[in-house]
């Protein structure tokens, strides 16, 4: 997986490894460090081994993801002081996965956002996402 930006984080020059453990990394893009930016503090937890989706993780990788998530939350809370979080995996192209190496989104949320109070279900409840009848 020589062209995978999660297997080889150095391929993306604006990406930094912020935290890690034996099985996974927490990556952030440079713009997530900007106070007031749309994705301030956001990042991804990725397994070190190439796994296509979350369904391909081993139990040990799941446990390592959980442990790293606790450290990530502490880090983001201290650095960015968010008021909430959205967490999630996109698995498969139709679900919005664009890089086919499993990655767990950690997205801090802030009270002064225009969409504060709107969770991930907000995106799916809209009329524009209503499926046609069969």
N, C-alpha and C positions, 0 to 999 in steps of 0.2 A: 504494500500500500504506500508506495513511495510518493504519490501525489496527494495523499490525504492530509489536509491541514490539521487534523486532530491526531493522527499518528506521528506527524512531523510538524509540531507547532511553529517551528522556525520558518516554514513556508509562508506564513502570514506575518509580515513584518509588524503589523499593528496589534498583534495578539501577544499576550503575556501569560505565563503560568504564574498564578497568584498563590495557590496552595496546592498541595498534592499529598498523596499517601502511596502505599505500595501498588495499588491497583487503579487509581484514577487521578485526574488533574482537574483543577478549577481554572478555566481560561477566561480572560476578559480582553475585549478589544479596547484600544486606546480611548475611543470616544466615551466608553462607559465610565471613565474616571472624571469626566467633565461635570461639575456641579450644575444641576438644572437641565442637563441633556435629557432627551426622551427616554433613554435607557440607562440613566445614571445608576451605577453600581451593578448592572446586569452582567451575567456571565453564564458559562456552561460548565457542567461537570461531565467529563468524558472518560470512558474506560481507556486505560493505556493500550490494551490489546484491541485490535480492530474488531468491533462487533457492529453489525449493520443496524440493528434496532435494540430497544430495551428488552425485547423478548429473547434476545440472544445472550444476555448477560448471565454469568454464572451466579450462584448464590453468594459466593465470596465477593464478587464484583458489586452485587446489590448491597451487601453489608458495608463494603468500603465506600460506596456512594452515600449511604446513609450517614456514616461517620464523617465523611468529608462535608456533607451538607450542613451538619451541626457547626463545623468550623467556619464554613462559608457564611452562614447566618451571623455568627459572632463578628466576623470580619466586616461584613457589609453593615451590620448594625453600628459598629464603631466608626466606620469610615463615612457612611452616608446617612444614617439615622432615618431609614424609611418608616412608613406607617403601616405597611403590609407587604405581602409577597404574592406573586403568582409563580407556580412551579409547574413544569410539564415537559412531556416527551412528545415529539411528533414522530410517528412510526409509519413510514411509507409515503410515497409521493403524494397520494390523494389527501393525506393528513398534513401536508405541508413540509415534509422532510425534504431538504434540498442537498444536504451532505449526508451520504449514506454510511456514516459512522455514528453510532448511538451518541446522543448528547441531550443532557437534562438541563432545561432552561431554568435559571434562577433569576427572577425578575422582581426587583424591589418596586414597590408602589408608594406614591406620595400623595398627601391630602390636597395639594395644589394642582394636581393634574386635571385636565379637562374631563377625563374619563374616570376620575376617582369614584370608587364605589361600583364600577363595572368590572366584573370578573370575566374569566375566559368564556363562560356560557353566554355572555352578552353577544359575543361574536356569532354564535350559532343560533341564537333565538330570533335574529332579524329576518324580516320577510325576504330579503335578498338571498338568504340561504335556504329558503323553503324548497324541499324536493318536490318534483312533479309527481302526480298520482299515476299509478299503474293501471 
